[in-house]
Amino acid sequence: MIELMNTDKNRLNPLTFCIVNYNGEKYLRENLSSILIQKKEFDEILLIDNASYDGGLEIVRVEFPEVKIIKFDKNYGPGTARNTGFKKAANDYILFIDNDVILSSDCANKLLDTLNKNPSAAIVMPRVLYAQEKTKIQYDGADCHFLGHMILYNGNRDSDVLKKIPKKINSLVTACFLIDREKLQGSNPFDETFFFNYEDHDFGLRIRILGNEILSIPAALCYHREGTAGLSFREGGNYSNMRVFCLIRNRWLIILKNYELKTILLLTPVFIIYEIFQLAGVIKKGWMIRWLKASFWIIFNSNKIFLKRRAIQKARVIPDREILKGGLIPFTAELTKSSLEITAKNFLDFITGAYWNQIKRFI
């Protein structure tokens, strides 16, 4: 049973805020101001910067001198930034937050209280709302679709009509989340190979595989802005070459590293069907070069993937049958706009769903 929060409770643990930043000049004032409102909840703010070239760091140095800045010489991706914060934080309770996220005034308090009252949980995350439409949910946590994609809960639903009931989840979206470092194994919890996209999904799955719980806390609220130009879909409305490459490659990394061998063998027929449909979509959208680069990357790095897989499976506590979910394939609407694409998606949903319903009992 998930214990609900008591917001009058005194702090039991010091807290570090860790901001992941890349060219966040237009976001950082609002982001840091929302953190400083919660002064009684923390004693450290770290900002990990992925070689930004805008004026954001100067704003931080001048207007927020209490922030400790760690600046990289190149953009290593959000996973590397979070790993650095994980190691450098003075406290075991670390609240990671992207530079385009604004916290509600009691968000940290509610997350801390929930984590303190649920000893089996290693991570808690708030309800994430759109900053431009503050009653609409972007997501209430995530799960793992059996095809390797991330399922977002309550996406684009009206927050006012949903009850704020805590929920156990099997994956994680990392715009904002609180961890108890003491419960996580290893010094680099994020796989830095992913660089961008699904690095959070991979992290969340491995946390669950190791037997820790992740909780979504809808009573804790934060507001998400547009993201990073050139990388975020929300910022530009297009899939960048890097995003396409990472989405195709990283989904296969998740499957090959994290799924049990029995699961992979049972799902191989539906993986093949999915890849045929994906290849047709890739050709139609002009993404063939990115698909080839992603495929060759997987082939040429198979030995490294195997070594990571062996370590994960050796430490496994929770089986796939308790983690993987069925349902419609969770594509964003922008991937299937034309009538042909919608028809193909509906047919693929039917085939893969029927297959899953037949074999899920054997997972």
Buried (B, 14 or more C-beta within 10 A) or exposed (E): EBBBBEEEEEBEEBBBBBBBBBBBBBBBBBBBEBBEBBEEBBEBBBBBBBEBEBEBBEBBEEEBEEBBBBEBEEBBBBBBBBBBBBEBBEBBBBBBBBBBBBBBEBBBBBBBBBBBBBEEBBBBBBBBBBBEEEEBBBBBBBBBBBBBBBBBBBBEBEBEEEEEEBBBBBBBBBBBBBBBBEBBEEEEBBBBBBBBBBBBBBBBBBBBBBEBBBBBBBBBBBBBBBBBEEBBBBBBEEBBEBBBBBBBBBBBBBBBBBBBEEBBEBBEEBBEBBBEBBBEBBEEBEBEEBBEBBBEBBEEBEEEBEEBBEEBBEEBEBEBEEBBBBEBBBBEEEEBEEEEBEEBBEEBBEBBBEBBEEBBEEB
